[in-house]
Amino acid sequence: MESFIVSEWLLAELQQSRFPLRMPAHRRVYESIRRAIVSHHFVPGTRLPSTRSLAEALKLSRNTLLAAFEQLHDEGYVVSKTGSGTRVAKTLPEDFTDKKYAKNAGIPDASRSPAGLSARGTAAAGQSNQPSHEVQPFAPGEDDFSAFPTQLWSRLLNRQWRAPQPAHFDYGHAGGHLPLRCAIANYLRMSRAVNLTVEQILITSGTQQTIDLCARLLTDHGDLVWVENPCYWGARRVLEVNGLQLHPVPVDEEGIFPSIADFRRPPRLIYTTPSHQYPKGVVMSYGRRRLLLDYAASMGSWILEDDYDSEFRFEGHPLSSLQGMDQNARVLYLGTFSKVMYPGIKLGYLVVPPDLAESFKRGLYQLQRPGQVAIQAALAEFIEEGHFASHIRRLRQIYGERRRLLQEALAPIISVGARLPLAGSGLHLMVGLPSDCDDLRVAELAAEQGLKVYPLSSYGMGENREKGLIIGYAYAATERISHYGRILADVIQAALSH
Ligand SMILES: Cc1ncc(COP(=O)(O)O)c(C=O)c1O
């Protein structure tokens, strides 16, 4: 496209578009160019006219054009090179949510969706991580339930149904069963330093539904969301299906690490896993927590703190929750019973800032409906009678031992350039692999030996994805873990020695 055609097109666009009256001129120019790029009027590689000539053509000051171009550049819509001017970027921020990104992430092309499904439905249903019932050693996210007190649990459930209340048959209270909310509130205050009243807690059907509820109640279609890169695919999928624009922010050894360019474009939501980043396993530092909280407060962003496995910290003192440090009511705290109890229980909780409590209860009722009152009542008793705390202690011991044995068995891989984590928490660990390693291939080689590990790059977004393996140790039996660990170490050593 010729430069003068670009100027003409922009002039017409600026005159025709109905921008809000108070929108500054640089923002109007930015928005017009951005729309032209996203709608492919300006295709990748199109050279934009110089700011000087555009300023003349549009009868605007050059500073206005410079400000608009700077923003387009910072957000990745255009690239500038000395000598060849400013061109439309080859990879756009939208590529993370459009077809190209979908292809990388294993989401089927909506234009070829299964009959009858919407684009949203296709994105939701056509995920690469199909539910699998074939559990193999080291599959992340899988637990071994042999330590679960099944008899005690069935006694507590039976107790509910021996003398059922009318409420047991109903949807129940809008925020969830009150005794369970009280029990969770006590637990969170003591063990996670969460700052809350019972009114702020809602019982949900697990984190997946909690994220969906937050997305629906706090965002509109097209809003920007920061996600950690690499990111928990479950959260990513729900946010995408809600039509949000995902902005991946890198994670270093102190947790999520936004750059100055990231800060320039404030998100509506920030999804993060500070206690144990999923999947890298790092714990967010105190400084990073402060930075994120201060930024969210100044920009009016909401932080979704997914504290999915903080019960399993094996060394040192647990860091308190991000929510507990928040002075400005910007954090929504998400917890689940999937890890400590069992995933099929489908119970989680959400702690919202006081001002959101009533709207969230109404929203939960309208969108998802509560229910499962008898299970909630049994769980309240399980916690109140102290069984929950002792079950966590028992699991922590079992999983801590499995992790220690696995680390020991994997130690030889350090000699071929792989990295093992220092801190110990959670139900999985990440082995770091060199950047030129094909971690998908290493995972395939492990699968040939009957071991299921996930390549770190499959959780990444964009180019230059980090390489590694995500190894779950909760499912593998303690007596077998050294054996499996040695097989995996051999696979990694062989792959890295070639
Ligand atoms: C980061 C993260 N959040 C939350 C969950 C649990 O979600 P749910 O409560 O939906 O089972 C998982 C499960 O693997 C997870 O990895």
The ligand as a Tripos MOL2 file, in Angstrom:
@<TRIPOS>MOLECULE
LIG
   16    16     1     0     0
SMALL
NO_CHARGES

@<TRIPOS>ATOM
      1 C1         -2.6710  -23.6370   38.5720 C.3       1 LIG1
      2 C2         -3.8870  -24.4570   38.9360 C.ar      1 LIG1
      3 N1         -4.9450  -23.8410   39.4480 N.ar      1 LIG1
      4 C3         -6.0470  -24.5450   39.8070 C.ar      1 LIG1
      5 C4         -6.1170  -25.9050   39.6420 C.ar      1 LIG1
      6 C5         -7.3240  -26.6790   40.1360 C.3       1 LIG1
      7 O1         -8.4460  -26.3110   39.5540 O.3       1 LIG1
      8 P1         -9.8980  -26.9560   39.9020 P.3       1 LIG1
      9 O2        -10.3210  -26.4280   41.2350 O.co2     1 LIG1
     10 O3        -10.7140  -26.4360   38.7930 O.co2     1 LIG1
     11 O4         -9.7390  -28.4460   39.9230 O.co2     1 LIG1
     12 C6         -5.0560  -26.5830   39.0650 C.ar      1 LIG1
     13 C7         -5.1610  -28.0340   38.8020 C.2       1 LIG1
     14 O5         -4.3250  -28.7000   38.3040 O.2       1 LIG1
     15 C8         -3.9000  -25.8420   38.7210 C.ar      1 LIG1
     16 O6         -2.8320  -26.4570   38.1870 O.3       1 LIG1
@<TRIPOS>BOND
     1     1     2 1
     2     2     3 ar
     3     2    15 ar
     4     3     4 ar
     5     4     5 ar
     6     5     6 1
     7     5    12 ar
     8     6     7 1
     9     7     8 1
    10     8     9 2
    11     8    10 1
    12     8    11 1
    13    12    13 1
    14    12    15 ar
    15    13    14 2
    16    15    16 1
@<TRIPOS>SUBSTRUCTURE
     1 LIG1         1 GROUP 0 **** ****
